[in-house]
């Protein structure tokens, strides 16, 4: 299964990560609809991969930014951004959850360790973005291999993660963006 995503999606997620590290509260897009760098196509009715990346960012990446040791090394081809998990009504707000967005800009798979100090963490939620076309220029997004389609009346699909065992290395597909949520990490900075 190929999970390549649009070039702009890499730069967009990287921009969201860098902006949050710099303390910026808002990042604006040049075009919302119907252009070369747009988030929506077909007159504003068809979300491109950038839209889904933004939605995942908003739903998972909370306001508190955390440091990832060594992530500022020049020339890195895997970039990661860690935050306290967003506090949304469907989640337990006081459990010290973490969220990580990882961009693999390599043409090869990679494995990364997303372990926390709390080794009792049992599961992680993994959201792998890709395209139906399986190429950089794809316009139809997938999440964990399933196409993301807006339903009748503009109803968004449920963004379902893959549940994996925490404490094992995370596989990053080539040229991919992966969001990881660790809802029960018990991170002191996120309590």
C-alpha positions in Angstrom: 0.0 0.0 0.0 1.5 3.3 -1.0 0.8 6.3 1.3 2.4 9.2 -0.6 0.7 12.5 0.0 0.7 15.9 -1.7 3.9 17.9 -1.5 2.0 20.8 0.0 0.8 18.6 2.8 4.4 18.0 4.0 5.1 21.7 4.1 1.8 22.5 5.6 2.2 20.1 8.6 5.8 21.2 9.0 4.6 24.9 9.0 2.0 24.1 11.7 4.7 22.4 13.8 7.2 25.1 13.4 4.6 27.8 14.1 3.5 26.1 17.3 7.1 25.8 18.4 7.5 29.6 17.9 4.4 30.3 20.0 2.1 31.3 17.1 -1.5 30.7 17.9 -2.9 31.0 14.3 -1.6 30.0 10.9 -3.5 31.2 7.8 -3.7 29.6 4.4 -3.1 31.6 1.2 -6.1 29.9 -0.5 -9.0 28.0 1.0 -10.7 27.0 -2.2 -10.1 26.3 -5.8 -6.4 27.1 -6.4 -3.1 25.4 -6.6 -2.5 25.6 -2.9 -6.1 25.2 -1.9 -7.4 23.1 1.0 -10.7 22.5 -0.8 -11.5 21.7 -4.5 -14.6 21.4 -6.6 -16.1 24.7 -5.6 -15.3 24.1 -1.9 -16.9 20.7 -1.6 -14.0 18.3 -2.0 -11.3 18.3 0.8 -7.8 17.8 -0.4 -5.2 15.9 1.9 -4.1 19.3 3.4 -7.7 19.6 4.8 -7.5 16.2 6.5 -4.0 17.0 7.9 -5.4 20.3 9.3 -8.4 18.5 10.8 -6.2 15.8 12.5 -3.8 18.5 13.7 -6.7 20.4 15.3 -8.3 17.3 16.9 -5.1 15.8 18.2 -2.4 18.4 18.8 -3.2 20.4 21.9 -2.0 23.9 22.8 0.9 22.9 24.9 4.0 22.3 22.8 6.6 19.8 24.0 10.3 19.4 23.1 11.6 16.5 21.1 15.3 16.0 21.7 17.4 16.1 18.5 14.6 17.1 16.2 16.3 20.4 15.2 19.3 18.7 13.6 20.0 20.2 10.1 19.1 18.1 7.1 16.8 15.8 9.0 14.4 13.8 6.8 12.1 12.8 9.6 10.5 15.6 11.4 8.4 15.2 14.5 6.2 17.6 16.6 4.9 16.7 20.0 2.1 18.3 22.0 -0.1 17.5 24.9 -3.1 15.7 23.5 -6.0 18.1 22.6 -8.7 18.2 25.2 -11.9 17.4 23.4 -15.2 16.3 24.9 -14.7 12.6 23.8 -11.4 12.3 25.7 -10.5 12.2 29.4 -8.9 15.6 29.9 -6.7 14.8 33.0 -4.7 11.8 31.9 -1.5 13.4 30.6 -2.1 12.4 27.0 0.4 13.1 24.2 0.1 13.6 20.5 2.9 13.5 17.9 2.9 14.4 14.2 5.7 12.7 12.2 6.7 13.6 8.7 8.8 11.0 6.8 10.4 12.8 3.8 12.5 9.8 2.8 11.8 7.5 -0.1 12.2 4.6 2.3 10.3 3.3 5.3 11.6 4.2 8.7 11.0 3.1 12.2 10.9 5.5 15.1 10.5 5.0 18.9 7.6 7.0 20.4 8.1 5.6 23.9 7.3 7.7 26.9 8.7 7.7 30.4 5.5 5.9 31.5 6.1 2.4 30.1 2.7 1.3 31.3 1.2 2.9 28.2 -0.6 0.0 26.6 -2.0 1.4 23.3 -1.5 4.1 20.8 -3.8 5.5 18.2 -2.2 5.8 14.8 -3.5 8.0 11.9 -1.6 7.5 8.6 -2.5 9.9 5.8 -2.1 9.0 2.2 -3.8 9.3 -1.2 -6.0 7.0 -3.2 -3.7 7.7 -6.2 -0.6 6.8 -4.1 1.4 9.7 -5.5 2.6 13.1 -4.4 0.0 14.8 -6.7 -2.9 12.8 -5.4 -6.1 14.8 -4.5 -8.1 12.0 -2.8 -7.0 11.4 0.8 -6.9 8.1 2.7 -6.6 7.5 6.4 -5.1 4.2 7.3 -5.8 3.0 3.7 -9.5 3.9 3.6 -10.6 6.8 1.4 -11.9 9.9 3.2 -15.2 11.0 1.7 -17.6 13.7 2.8 -21.1 12.3 3.2 -24.4 13.7 2.2 -25.1 17.1 3.6 -21.4 17.7 4.1 -21.1 15.2 7.0 -17.4 14.4 7.7 -16.4 10.8 8.1 -15.3 9.4 11.5 -11.5 9.6 11.6 -10.7 6.1 13.0 -7.2 5.3 14.1 -5.4 2.0 13.9 -4.8 0.8 17.5 -1.3 -0.5 18.1 0.7 -1.7 21.0 2.7 1.2 22.5 6.3 0.6 23.4 7.1 -0.9 20.0 8.7 1.0 17.2 6.4 2.8 14.9 6.6 2.0 11.2 6.6 5.1 9.0 5.8 4.5 5.3 8.0 6.3 2.7 6.9 9.9 2.0 4.2 9.9 4.7 2.6 11.8 7.5 1.6 9.9 10.6 -0.2 11.3 13.7 0.1 9.3 16.9 -2.0 9.8 20.0 -1.0 8.3 23.4 -4.2 9.1 25.4 -2.9 7.5 28.7 0.8 8.6 28.6 0.5 10.2 32.1 2.9 12.9 30.9 3.5 15.3 33.8 3.7 18.3 31.5 0.2 17.5 30.2 -1.6 16.8 33.5 
